[in-house]
Amino acid sequence: MVHETFESDSDGDTTVSSPSTDIAEPDIKVILVTGGAGFIGSHVADHLLSRGDRVVIVDELNDYYDTRLKFANLKYLEEKHGSGKYVFYKGDICDVALLTIPIFSCNNQGTNS
């Protein structure tokens, strides 16, 4: 798993805390799961990873419920599926700057442009 954090500075600009990692491979789907650290999202991600897909998880890890449970869900995914099968971005999916990172830049064939 690659962990990237997106934070807004005082000007509202978003910064990335670590470099982007490309998890795309030919003939393998890369699927975005928002809220992927939560109960439902982590189970969806687990199923997708089990069937051989690559997964991009975006979750802001808010405190709607105990964040230790969310971290435990991410740890479970990493222990079960290993690193390199998915990437985790800590951030708000409503943050436009988050959506400008290269992994979200795809053409109609689903490959990075």
Backbone as a ProteinNet text record, in pm:
[ID]
protein_1_A
[PRIMARY]
MVHETFESDSDGDTTVSSPSTDIAEPDIKVILVTGGAGFIGSHVADHLLSRGDRVVIVDELNDYYDTRLKFANLKYLEEKHGSGKYVFYKGDICDVALLTIPIFSCNNQGTNS
[TERTIARY]
84.3	0	88.4	50.1	114.8	19.9	70.4	-13.4	24	-72.7	-51.4	-152.5	-106.5	-193.1	-204.6	-325.7	-351.3	-398.9	-330.5	-367.2	-372.8	-467.5	-479	-399.7	-323.9	-250.4	-340.2	-284.9	-364.9	-426.5	-368.1	-423.1	-527.4	-551.6	-647.9	-588.2	-455.9	-390.4	-366.7	-378.6	-360.3	-219.7	-157.6	-22.8	-24.1	66.7	79.7	200.4	186.9	296.6	396.1	361.2	455	429	525.2	509.7	400.9	343.8	240	300	223.1	265.8	165.4	213.6	127.2	100.8	-26.3	-60.9	-127.6	-138.6	-205.5	-117	-179.3	-112.7	-204.9	-149.6	-236.1	-335.7	-457.6	-564.5	-610.1	-574	-620.5	-695.1	-814.6	-894.5	-836.6	-841.7	-808.8	-938.2	-983.4	-1114.2	-1099.3	-1168.9	-1169.2	-1275.4	-1235.7	-1330.4	-1319.6	-1424.9	-1426.1	-1477.3	-1422.4	-1459.2	-1409.4	-1300.4	-1250.1	-1190.9	-1175.3	-1126.3	-1240.8	-1361.4	-1477.4	-1523.6	-1631	-1680	-1718.4	-1808.4	-1855.2	-1744.4	-1677.8	-1573.8	-1458.9	-1418.4	-1307.4	-1349.3	-1475.2	-1523.6	-1533.9	-1575.2	-1577.5	-1435.1	-1342	-1202.2	-1147.4	-1178.5	-1133.2	-1184.9	-1311.4	-1369	-1301.6	-1283.7	-1220.7	-1077.4	-1004	-866.2	-862.9	-958.6	-964.2	-989.4	-1061.7	-1087.9	-979.5	-876.5	-761.3	-753	-847.9	-843.3	-741.2	-700.3	-621.6	-719	-692.1	-786.7	-717.2	-783.8	-742.3	-844.1	-796.6	-883.3	-861.1	-970.6	-966.5	-1057.6	-1001.7	-1080.1	-1019.2	-1103.7	-1050.6	-1025.7	-1065.5	-1045.9	-1103.3	-1226.1	-1288.9	-1325.7	-1370.1	-1398.4	-1547.6	-1618.1	-1759.8	-1776.7	-1683.4	-1669.1	-1520.5	-1484.1	-1346.1	-1251	-1156.7	-1063.1	-971.3	-958	-876.4	-935.4	-1067.4	-1132.4	-1098.2	-1092.5	-1059.2	-914.7	-823.9	-684.1	-670.8	-749.2	-746.7	-796	-897	-944.9	-836	-763.4	-654.7	-541.5	-511.6	-406.7	-445.4	-571.7	-620.7	-602.7	-638.4	-623	-476.8	-388.7	-246.1	-194.7	-234.4	-188.7	-242.5	-366.3	-428.2	-380.3	-365.2	-339	-198.4	-124.4	10.9	14	131.4	146.6	155.8	127.5	135	4.5	-92.7	-222.8	-321	-295.7	-381.7	-300.7	-357.4	-295.4	-401	-358.1	-448.2	-411.3	-511.3	-494.1	-581	-518.4	-595.6	-633.7	-760.7	-807.7	-957.2	-1010.8	-1153.6	-1180.4	-1265.8	-1295.9	-1358.4	-1409.7	-1464.5	-1355.4	-1232	-1118.9	-1076.5	-1100	-1070.2	-922.2	-834.9	-691.1	-654.5	-724.6	-700.4	-723.5	-825.1	-860.4	-766.9	-669.3	-574.4	-449.1	-438.9	-320.8	-324.1	-210.1	-202.5	-287.9	-311.3	-385.8	-531.1	-582	-717.9	-722.4	-606.5	-599.4	-598.1	-715.2	-726.9	-798.2	-757.7	-829.7	-942.2	-1011.6	-1127.5	-1091.7	-968.4	-929.7	-888.2	-893.7	-860.5	-711.2	-632.1	-487.5	-447	-340.1	-293.5	-258.4	-299.5	-271.1	-142
-117.2	0	122.9	220.8	350.2	445.3	518.3	610.8	751.8	825.4	964.3	1048.2	1160.3	1249.7	1381	1432.5	1560.3	1656.1	1767.4	1866.4	2002.2	2084.7	2219.8	2314.8	2404	2504.2	2625.2	2732.9	2849.9	2916.7	2893.6	2950.2	2860.3	2744	2650.4	2556.3	2566.9	2478.6	2342.6	2238.1	2102.8	2054.7	1990.3	1937.2	1786.9	1718.2	1573.6	1544.4	1450.6	1423.7	1320.2	1244.2	1146.3	1129.1	1075.4	1066.4	968.2	992.4	904.5	771.9	665.2	533.7	480.7	429.7	376.3	229.4	194.4	55.4	-9.4	66.8	14.2	-85.9	-190.6	-289.7	-319.8	-359.4	-392.2	-502.1	-488.6	-587.4	-607.7	-518.5	-526.8	-397.7	-409.7	-292.8	-222	-89.7	-7.6	62.5	37.2	84.5	177.2	289.9	386.6	348.8	342	317.6	435.9	516.3	628.2	576.5	632.3	583.8	442.6	407.5	270.3	223.4	311.5	268.7	235.5	270.2	241.3	97.3	64.4	-73.6	-123.2	-53.4	-97.8	-85.4	30.2	53.2	-45.5	-81.2	-175.9	-315.3	-350.7	-480.6	-482.6	-371.5	-361.3	-374	-300.3	-306.6	-448.4	-515.1	-652.3	-743.8	-731.8	-814.7	-786.4	-659.5	-623.1	-675.3	-661	-710.2	-862.6	-928.3	-1074.9	-1126.7	-1049.6	-1095	-1050.1	-980.2	-947.2	-804.9	-721.1	-581.2	-505.1	-389.8	-295.4	-191.6	-136.7	-46.5	81.7	192.9	322.9	359.5	373.1	407.3	553.6	626.9	765	773	818.8	833.2	945.6	1031.7	1141.7	1100.8	978.8	925.7	1018.9	1066.3	1153.3	1071.8	1141.8	1075.4	1047.1	1021.2	985.2	865.3	771.1	668	645.9	566.7	549.3	524.1	614.2	601.8	481	428.6	307.6	190.9	188.2	84.4	101	224.5	251	210.9	245.9	205.3	53.7	-11.2	-157.3	-218.3	-158	-205.8	-195.9	-84.3	-66.8	-165.9	-188.2	-284	-424.3	-459.9	-590.6	-607.1	-504.2	-512	-533.1	-461.1	-474.7	-612.8	-662.9	-795.5	-905.7	-893	-996	-991.1	-870.9	-856.9	-808.5	-764.8	-716.9	-577.2	-522.9	-389	-399.6	-291.3	-288	-320.8	-371.3	-404.8	-288	-200.7	-84.7	33	149.5	270.6	343.7	401.3	474.1	621	705.3	850.2	902.6	970	1034.6	1172.5	1191.9	1320.5	1317.8	1434.5	1451.5	1444.1	1354.3	1335.8	1461.7	1551.7	1678.7	1781.6	1751.9	1841.7	1831.7	1936	1935.9	1907.9	1961.1	1939.5	1791.6	1718.8	1575.4	1504.7	1547.6	1482.5	1518	1605.3	1640.5	1553.2	1462.7	1376.8	1280.5	1235.6	1156.1	1030.2	965.2	839.9	860.9	983.4	1013.3	1064.4	1079.5	1126.9	1008	969.2	853.3	892.2	829.2	847.9	745.7	739.3	650.9	503.1	465.3	325.4	285.5	379.1	346.5	341.1	399.7	403	544.7	559.2	692.8	770.5	896.5	981.2	1057
0	0	0	-74.5	-71.7	-2.7	91.2	167.1	124.8	72.1	36.9	112.5	163.4	237.6	163.3	155.6	92.2	198.1	207.6	307.3	241.2	282.9	230.4	318.1	252.1	328.8	350.9	403.8	437.5	314.8	195.7	72.4	9.3	69.1	14.1	-88.9	-111.6	-206.4	-140.6	-218.7	-167.1	-198.5	-101.5	-120.6	-97.9	-164.3	-151.7	-65.8	28.1	120.2	68.6	-35.4	-89.4	-237.7	-313.3	-457.7	-498.2	-617	-669.5	-714.9	-703.5	-747.1	-847.7	-960.4	-1063.1	-1034.3	-1013.5	-985.4	-1105.9	-1215.3	-1334	-1406.3	-1456.7	-1538.8	-1655.7	-1770.5	-1884.3	-1847.3	-1894.3	-1877.3	-1732.7	-1642.4	-1504.1	-1472.7	-1418.1	-1384.6	-1263	-1266.7	-1151.1	-1111.9	-990.3	-945.8	-825.8	-830.9	-722.2	-620.1	-492.2	-382.7	-287.3	-283.9	-189.3	-55.7	51.4	183.9	208.4	143.2	145.3	276	372.6	503.6	597.5	558.2	640.8	626.6	694.9	697.7	558.4	493.1	361.4	258.4	254.7	155.6	164.2	285.6	299.7	254.8	276	228.5	75.9	17.1	-129.1	-183.4	-123.9	-167.7	-153.7	-44.6	-22.9	-134.1	-168.2	-274.5	-409.2	-441	-568.5	-575.6	-467.1	-464	-475	-412.3	-417.4	-558.3	-637.8	-774.4	-872.3	-821.4	-904.7	-953.2	-914.1	-954	-870.5	-919	-841.2	-788.7	-672	-607.7	-563.4	-588.5	-537	-429.9	-307.3	-194.8	-157.9	-149.5	-101.7	19.2	129.6	252.2	333.8	386	467.1	612.2	646.2	781.5	887.6	862.9	962.3	1087.2	1188.4	1315.1	1333.8	1224.2	1233.9	1327.4	1318.1	1420.9	1441.9	1538.5	1583.1	1465.5	1446.7	1334.6	1349.5	1471.5	1488.1	1409	1398	1317.5	1170.2	1124.4	984.3	955.4	1046.1	1028	1032.9	1117.4	1124.3	992.1	930.6	801	695	693.3	596.3	623	750.5	786	740.4	759.2	715.2	564.3	488.1	342.4	304.1	371	339.5	377.6	493.2	536.3	445.8	401.8	318.7	174.2	120.1	-23.6	-55.5	44.8	21.9	-37	-43.4	-100	-251.6	-318.1	-463.6	-532.7	-459.5	-518.7	-507.3	-412.1	-398.1	-345.8	-361.5	-310.7	-228.9	-117.9	-28.8	-29	-51.2	-44.5	68.2	164.4	271.1	221	201.1	152.9	129.3	105.3	81.5	-68.2	-110.7	-251.8	-312.1	-228.4	-276.9	-304.4	-269.2	-290.7	-436.9	-513.9	-657.3	-682.2	-598.5	-618.1	-605.3	-520.7	-507.1	-640.1	-712.6	-837.7	-953.2	-929.2	-1035	-1032.9	-937.8	-933.9	-1052.2	-1098.5	-1222	-1224.8	-1113.6	-1117	-1161.1	-1148.8	-1192.2	-1336.1	-1400.4	-1538.3	-1632	-1681.3	-1768.7	-1896.5	-2007.3	-2130.9	-2140.1	-2251.6	-2265.6	-2257.4	-2280.1	-2274	-2132.4	-2036.3	-1899.5	-1871.6	-1958.3	-1934.1	-1901.1	-1827.6	-1791.2	-1915.2	-1918	-2033.2	-2016
[MASK]
+++++++++++++++++++++++++++++++++++++++++++++++++++++++++++++++++++++++++++++++++++++++++++++++++++++++++++++++++

